[in-house]
Amino acid sequence: HSGRTMATVNLRALTSWVGIARLLAVVLSCLTFSLVASTGHFGSPYGTWCMFTWCFCFAVTLLVLLLELLELYPLLPLSWDDFTSAFSMLAALMVFTSSVVFPVTFIRSPCSSSQCARQAVATTSSCFCFLAYALEVSLTRAKPGDISSFLSTVPGLLKVFEAYVACLIFSLLEYEKESGLMWCVAVYSICFIFTLLIIIFTIGRCLTYIPCSLEKVLVGYNFLALLMYLTATVLWPLYSFRGRSRPDPCGTDCWWNKDLGVTFLTIFNLIAYLVDLVYSTRMVFFRAP
């Protein structure tokens, strides 16, 4: 054992269905950001976000593949299955967002120039990259009854979704200091912090140190978060649009569009917390014997 200095190579990391999905994601994300970089046209905050998404997903997925290929991941002080499940879900959400934002922001019709053609191909490869990550999420998702890695279960994947949607809400927030809107911001912030802590503690294997039934605590938290988001779903549009009509013209940075986006994202998270509560309640109180 003392003479073993080289890492072993596990070719299944590349040849399994999950490995193939990751390889596709690496190739497609690399192709996407290379095409966009070749146009030199991504200077706005939206373009910077899209480039960051593709580069970040490419780098982390490549690192995951290398660690699994060389079987070095057991040396890391984290729950590997939880980390890879959370990352694939996050990457799918980020790439999906970029696949929508990039063409809406940068592609103009009629699309006749070579720059526009590269942008169109980049958008297509970004969409396929999203499908690759979605495939990985579906392949690694825990089967019913299997809770060995929490973040690969439906409630765990929903936690990643809820945190990401909260980040999108923060990116759109522009509000006046009214009590109703300030309460909504408090709801988004509190739920985001607690959800992020659950994800971090799960990946870091810290949840075992909690001196109470974690699953029942999660059910209670989901119930409170659902009630809080229910109030935000009512209060945000009520206070945001009260007495104010849509400006004309109203571009991408228009306050009305941003407030409408926050309204829809709040509804998305409300539905996510509702589904999360239903699934986590079933896992805790209605387990099959």
C-alpha positions in Angstrom: 0.0 0.0 0.0 2.9 2.4 0.7 4.1 2.0 -2.9 0.8 3.1 -4.3 1.5 6.7 -5.4 -0.7 7.0 -8.6 -4.4 7.5 -8.6 -6.5 4.7 -10.1 -8.4 5.4 -13.3 -12.1 4.6 -13.4 -13.2 4.6 -17.0 -16.9 4.2 -16.0 -16.8 7.9 -15.1 -16.7 8.6 -18.8 -18.6 5.6 -20.3 -21.7 5.5 -18.0 -24.8 7.4 -19.0 -24.1 10.0 -16.4 -20.5 10.3 -17.6 -21.7 10.7 -21.2 -24.2 13.4 -20.1 -21.3 15.3 -18.4 -19.0 15.0 -21.4 -21.7 16.4 -23.6 -22.2 19.3 -21.1 -18.5 20.0 -21.2 -18.3 20.0 -25.0 -21.4 22.1 -25.5 -20.7 24.7 -22.8 -17.2 25.1 -24.3 -18.6 25.4 -27.8 -21.1 28.0 -26.6 -18.8 30.4 -24.8 -16.2 30.0 -27.6 -18.7 31.1 -30.2 -20.0 34.0 -28.1 -16.4 35.1 -27.3 -15.6 35.0 -31.0 -18.3 37.6 -31.7 -16.9 40.0 -29.0 -20.4 41.1 -28.4 -21.4 40.3 -24.8 -20.6 43.5 -22.9 -23.8 44.1 -21.1 -24.5 42.7 -17.6 -26.8 40.1 -19.2 -24.0 39.0 -21.6 -21.5 38.9 -18.7 -23.9 36.7 -16.7 -24.3 34.3 -19.7 -20.6 34.0 -20.3 -20.0 33.4 -16.6 -22.7 30.7 -16.6 -21.1 28.8 -19.5 -17.5 29.1 -18.2 -18.5 28.2 -14.6 -20.5 25.1 -15.7 -17.7 24.0 -18.1 -15.0 24.3 -15.4 -16.9 22.6 -12.6 -18.2 19.8 -14.8 -14.7 19.1 -16.1 -13.4 19.1 -12.5 -16.1 16.6 -11.5 -15.2 14.3 -14.5 -11.5 14.4 -13.6 -12.1 13.7 -9.9 -14.4 10.7 -10.8 -12.0 9.5 -13.5 -9.1 9.4 -11.1 -11.3 8.4 -8.1 -10.0 11.3 -6.0 -13.4 12.5 -4.8 -13.5 10.3 -1.6 -10.6 12.4 -0.3 -12.8 15.5 -0.3 -14.6 16.4 3.1 -18.0 16.5 1.6 -20.9 14.4 0.5 -20.0 13.8 -3.2 -23.5 12.5 -4.3 -25.2 15.5 -2.7 -22.6 17.9 -4.3 -23.0 16.5 -7.8 -26.8 16.4 -7.6 -27.0 20.0 -6.4 -24.5 21.2 -9.0 -26.2 19.5 -11.9 -29.6 21.0 -10.9 -28.0 24.4 -10.5 -26.2 24.1 -13.8 -29.4 23.1 -15.6 -31.2 26.2 -14.1 -28.3 28.6 -15.0 -27.9 27.3 -18.5 -31.6 27.4 -19.1 -31.8 31.0 -18.0 -28.8 31.9 -20.2 -30.4 30.1 -23.2 -33.4 32.4 -22.8 -31.7 35.7 -21.9 -28.9 35.6 -24.5 -31.0 35.4 -27.7 -33.6 37.9 -26.3 -30.8 40.4 -25.4 -28.4 40.0 -28.3 -30.0 38.5 -31.4 -31.7 41.0 -33.7 -33.9 40.2 -36.8 -33.2 40.0 -39.6 -30.4 37.7 -38.7 -28.1 37.9 -41.8 -24.6 38.7 -40.5 -21.9 36.1 -39.6 -21.9 37.4 -36.1 -25.7 36.8 -35.8 -25.2 33.3 -37.2 -22.6 32.5 -34.5 -25.0 33.9 -31.8 -27.8 31.6 -33.2 -25.5 28.5 -33.1 -24.3 29.5 -29.6 -28.0 29.7 -28.5 -28.7 26.3 -30.0 -25.7 24.6 -28.3 -26.7 26.3 -25.0 -30.1 24.7 -25.3 -28.5 21.3 -25.9 -26.2 21.9 -23.0 -29.3 22.5 -20.8 -30.7 19.2 -22.0 -27.4 17.4 -21.1 -27.6 18.8 -17.5 -31.3 17.9 -17.3 -30.5 14.3 -18.4 -27.8 14.2 -15.6 -30.4 15.4 -13.1 -32.9 12.7 -14.2 -30.2 9.9 -14.2 -28.9 10.8 -10.7 -32.3 11.5 -9.1 -33.0 9.2 -6.1 -35.6 6.5 -6.6 -38.7 6.7 -4.4 -37.7 5.5 -0.9 -34.0 6.1 -1.4 -32.8 9.0 0.9 -29.1 8.1 1.0 -28.3 11.5 -0.6 -30.9 14.1 0.3 -30.1 16.6 -2.5 -30.8 13.9 -5.1 -34.4 13.5 -3.9 -37.2 15.7 -5.1 -37.2 17.9 -2.0 -33.4 18.3 -2.2 -33.6 19.3 -5.9 -36.4 21.7 -5.1 -34.2 23.3 -2.4 -31.6 24.2 -5.2 -34.5 25.5 -7.4 -35.9 27.7 -4.5 -32.5 29.2 -3.8 -31.8 29.9 -7.5 -35.2 31.5 -8.0 -34.6 33.7 -4.9 -31.3 34.8 -6.6 -33.2 35.8 -9.7 -35.6 37.8 -7.6 -32.7 39.6 -5.9 -31.3 40.5 -9.3 -34.6 42.2 -10.3 -35.4 43.9 -7.0 -36.1 47.7 -7.2 -38.5 48.8 -4.6 -39.6 51.8 -2.6 -39.5 51.7 1.2 -43.1 50.7 1.8 -43.9 48.3 4.6 -45.5 45.8 2.4 -42.6 45.6 -0.1 -40.0 45.6 2.8 -41.9 42.5 4.2 -41.6 40.8 0.8 -37.9 41.5 0.6 -37.5 40.1 4.2 -39.4 36.9 3.1 -37.2 36.4 0.0 -34.0 37.0 2.2 -35.0 34.8 5.2 -36.1 31.8 3.0 -33.1 32.1 0.8 -30.6 32.1 3.8 -32.3 29.1 5.4 -32.5 27.1 2.1 -28.9 27.9 1.3 -27.8 26.8 4.8 -29.7 23.5 4.3 -27.9 22.9 1.0 -24.4 23.8 2.4 -24.9 21.7 5.6 -26.1 18.7 3.5 -23.1 18.9 1.2 -20.7 19.4 4.2 -22.2 16.5 6.1 -23.1 18.7 9.1 -26.7 17.8 9.4 -26.0 14.8 11.6 -24.9 17.1 14.4 -28.4 18.6 14.7 -29.9 17.3 18.0 -33.4 16.8 16.7 -35.4 15.1 13.9 -34.1 16.9 10.8 -36.8 15.6 8.5 -39.6 17.0 10.8 -37.7 20.3 11.1 -37.6 20.5 7.3 -41.4 19.9 7.1 -41.9 22.7 9.6 -39.6 25.0 7.7 -41.3 24.3 4.4 -44.7 25.0 6.0 -43.5 28.4 7.3 -41.8 29.3 4.1 -45.0 28.4 2.2 -47.0 30.8 4.4 -44.4 33.6 4.1 -44.3 33.2 0.3 -48.1 33.2 0.2 -48.1 36.7 1.8 -45.4 37.9 -0.6 -47.5 36.6 -3.6 -50.3 38.9 -2.5 -48.4 41.9 -1.2 -45.7 42.3 -3.9 -48.1 43.0 -6.9 -50.5 44.9 -4.6 -47.9 47.4 -3.5 -45.7 47.4 -6.6 -48.5 48.2 -9.2 -50.9 50.2 -7.0 -51.7 53.4 -8.7 -49.0 53.0 -11.3 -49.6 52.1 -15.0 -47.1 50.5 -17.4 -44.8 53.2 -18.9 -44.6 53.6 -22.6 -42.0 52.8 -23.8 -40.9 50.1 -21.4 -37.6 48.4 -22.2 -35.7 45.5 -20.5 -34.6 47.7 -17.6 -38.1 49.2 -17.1 -39.2 49.0 -13.4 -42.6 47.6 -14.5 -41.1 44.6 -16.3 -38.8 43.9 -13.3 -41.7 44.1 -10.9 -43.7 41.8 -13.1 -40.8 39.4 -13.2 -40.5 39.4 -9.4 -44.3 38.7 -9.2 -44.0 35.6 -11.5 -40.8 34.3 -9.7 -42.6 34.7 -6.4 -45.4 32.5 -7.7 -42.9 29.9 -9.0 -41.2 29.7 -5.6 -44.6 29.5 -3.8 -45.5 26.5 -6.0 -42.0 25.0 -5.4 -42.4 25.3 -1.6 -45.9 23.7 -1.8 -44.6 20.7 -3.8 -41.6 20.6 -1.4 -43.9 20.4 1.6 -46.1 17.7 0.0 -43.0 15.5 -0.9 -41.2 16.0 2.5 -44.4 15.3 4.4 -44.9 12.1 2.5 -41.3 11.1 3.1 -41.6 11.7 6.9 -45.2 10.6 7.7 -46.2 8.2 5.0 -43.2 6.0 4.5 -43.7 2.6 3.0 -43.0 -0.1 5.7 
